[in-house]
Amino acid sequence: MADAFPRPGRDLRLDFFRGLSLFFIFIDHIPNNILGFFTLHSFAFSDAAEVFIFISGYTAALVYGRSLRQHGALFATAQIYRRVWQLYVAHIFLFMIFTAEVSYAVLKLKNPMYSEELHVGDFLAEPHIAIIKALLLQFQPTYLDILPLYIVLLGFFPLVLLALARRALWALLPSAALYALTLRHGWGLPAYPEHLWYFNPLAWQFLFVIGACAGHARVSRKWPFPHGTWLSRGAVALAGLFIIINLSWLIHWLWEPFPAILAKPLLSYTIDKSDLAPLRLLNFLALALATVYFVTPEAAFLRWRILRPIILCGQHSLYVFCLSIVLALCAHFVLTEFYAAIPMQILVNLVGFALMIGTASLLAWYRAASGASAARSSVPATPSE
């Protein structure tokens, strides 16, 4: 595979596609959003969640793999759990803002349906129990389920990283076995007040580990997967087939006489998101390989000024993601309570994009200013200064 080992330096493809997935997540979190027809799930069996988890696994192996090689397992593990703590604090903070936002909307707008729709009714009914369950990551209202997944995956990542350091298959084969057994036996983590986690970590860990194997290959220079032109071309063909099928379904939904290709056999075989159904996984991997085939690290469009805001959002993904949840909830209330016509939908989307980009730009400016200040302070002063 010609692109198995990109040149050293920051791979802007990761930032771009992670930033793009954040915009897609924001769009998809707004019910009946007209822009939802243009996000990934409209032409694939997967969506932005797969992109986010795969890139998270890739970057985790890339960053902490280098740390493991340079400083050892203890230091790398400490770095990983520092990040886990940051994610946990962000999730709890976001949970409090989310529940406060919903509670205020229920009282102010006099619409009790919001508490049930957004799954915070149990918090309002028995907050003394729900808050403990939230701290244990078992209580996950609508929109607040992907960060707990990432926290759990990263919490077990030191073991994955040590396995990768020995050989990629030591991580990949147990992960594949756990995925298969989870699908076979219906394993999952208990949620509150009932059922299981929406994003089942026992299944989604397989995609995370696949991404980690790919990321670690950039550090170890040992590509663990089959590769070659035949595989890339096959992935392009398969991804194209899936796009045609999904577009036929979308057109059929908009205009019933249009045939929905393979709808009956594929819909009878579940395309479940919670357990990362094999068809979703296969579709995403085909898209990923096709993307790598067409988009190289040197692709000129990655340096276009117009795409810089998306890349900035991808570089500050945690902050932008948390903000997007709050903004999507506000957009939902505005469209439901006041005016939901297409011009208003476009307006709230544009406002959301602007705030996400503005936040990422502010964080980038602050990081650059802090870096410059630290560099100046590290230089010994001369007598003239």
PyMOL commands that set and color helices and strands:
alter all, ss='L'
color gray80, all
select helices_A, chain A and resi 12-28+34-38+40-42+48-71+73-108+113-117+121-125+127-135+146-155+157-166+168-185+201-220+229-254+263-268+278-294+300-303+305-315+317-337+342-378
alter helices_A, ss='H'
color red, helices_A
deselect
rebuild
show_as cartoon
